[in-house]
Amino acid sequence: MQPIQDPEKLKEIARLLRIDCLKMLHQAGCGHTGGPLGMMDLMVALYFYAMRHDPKNPHWEDRDRFILANGHTCPALYVVLAYAGYFPKEELQHLRQLGSPLQGHPKRKVEWGIEMSTGSLGQGMSIGNGLAMAARLDARDFITYSFHSDGEAQEGMLWEAAMTAGYRGLDNRIGILDDNGIQIDGYNKDIKDVSPLKEKFEAFGWLTRSIDGNDMEAIMAALDWARLREGKPKMILAKTILGKGVSIFENLPKYHGVAPNDEELAIALKELGGL
Ligand SMILES: Cc1ncc(C[n+]2csc(CCOP(=O)(O)OP(=O)(O)O)c2C)c(N)n1
């Protein structure tokens, strides 16, 4: 796919995909709303600006790989993949239905752009390392991106793998961590504060960059930075707002894992200009 260079176009795609995401969740009657809305700007920048991929050739050996380690936020991944053309948009209506490939957590289906089954938090970092090491062994120049969350950063497994990536200097590896301060049971600071993430990743051998993860220009600059730096894995620490774009969801832990009801959907669509 040709990268979209205009941040205004990317912002518009993010707005449209927030609407698709909410409609899909409303139709399903269950699923995660807050995380996907918060990370949508990052996902749009990844798939329409930064990553090398071709929806018409999903098995392309040299495609960049994307692993959604915080698998519960897959509604964001599904709308991005449908918009990119990996599968028909109508399939979004079948989210979480029996028999649909679009389950509540990603199930691997490379033809549809879903690189790996995820959902058990912490595993995605190791999967990313494996792909990055395979690229090295095969002398391929694809980049492996993995997406993480602050709640996930409470998992020990994430840190074991982060240590490996640093130790091996996996510079073909880019992480993005959605730091929205919220997890399933409330605010991280009231449960187990994972800060300072920057110092922790740096101590484990990563280069880091902290950004506002809802600022499209900042996201694009950070992805450029990450692609150009050599010698170490790179982690983009993105502060986002859970539920971004819909005032009644923003920053409220309740919306970590519930779908919008009729009334909430109406308010959300009005605010996002989706009516
Ligand atoms: C190993 C593991 N333990 C527990 C869970 C249950 N779980 C699902 S989402 C979640 C909270 C994750 O926090 P975060 O991703 O920061 O939440 P969000 O930003 O999406 O609100 C938990 C504990 C899980 N998926 N995997």
PDBQT file of the ligand as one rigid body, heavy atoms in Angstrom, charges set to zero:
ROOT
HETATM    1  C1  LIG A 301      -2.463 -13.080  31.198  1.00  0.00    +0.000 C 
HETATM    2  C2  LIG A 301      -3.759 -12.323  31.293  1.00  0.00    +0.000 A 
HETATM    3  N1  LIG A 301      -4.249 -12.026  32.514  1.00  0.00    +0.000 NA
HETATM    4  C3  LIG A 301      -5.426 -11.351  32.621  1.00  0.00    +0.000 A 
HETATM    5  C4  LIG A 301      -6.122 -10.991  31.495  1.00  0.00    +0.000 A 
HETATM    6  C5  LIG A 301      -7.462 -10.295  31.635  1.00  0.00    +0.000 C 
HETATM    7  N2  LIG A 301      -7.407  -8.922  31.175  1.00  0.00    +0.000 N 
HETATM    8  C6  LIG A 301      -7.956  -8.564  29.990  1.00  0.00    +0.000 A 
HETATM    9  S1  LIG A 301      -7.765  -6.941  29.657  1.00  0.00    +0.000 SA
HETATM   10  C7  LIG A 301      -6.959  -6.688  31.125  1.00  0.00    +0.000 A 
HETATM   11  C8  LIG A 301      -6.450  -5.317  31.491  1.00  0.00    +0.000 C 
HETATM   12  C9  LIG A 301      -5.343  -4.890  30.627  1.00  0.00    +0.000 C 
HETATM   13  O1  LIG A 301      -5.019  -3.532  30.828  1.00  0.00    +0.000 OA
HETATM   14  P1  LIG A 301      -4.979  -2.529  29.603  1.00  0.00    +0.000 P 
HETATM   15  O2  LIG A 301      -4.671  -3.264  28.386  1.00  0.00    +0.000 OA
HETATM   16  O3  LIG A 301      -4.092  -1.416  30.007  1.00  0.00    +0.000 OA
HETATM   17  O4  LIG A 301      -6.489  -2.065  29.556  1.00  0.00    +0.000 OA
HETATM   18  P2  LIG A 301      -7.186  -0.948  28.644  1.00  0.00    +0.000 P 
HETATM   19  O5  LIG A 301      -6.204   0.138  28.426  1.00  0.00    +0.000 OA
HETATM   20  O6  LIG A 301      -7.638  -1.630  27.379  1.00  0.00    +0.000 OA
HETATM   21  O7  LIG A 301      -8.370  -0.490  29.469  1.00  0.00    +0.000 OA
HETATM   22  C10 LIG A 301      -6.849  -7.866  31.836  1.00  0.00    +0.000 A 
HETATM   23  C11 LIG A 301      -6.187  -7.979  33.147  1.00  0.00    +0.000 C 
HETATM   24  C12 LIG A 301      -5.582 -11.345  30.247  1.00  0.00    +0.000 A 
HETATM   25  N3  LIG A 301      -6.185 -11.024  29.110  1.00  0.00    +0.000 N 
HETATM   26  N4  LIG A 301      -4.388 -12.002  30.169  1.00  0.00    +0.000 NA
ENDROOT
TORSDOF 0
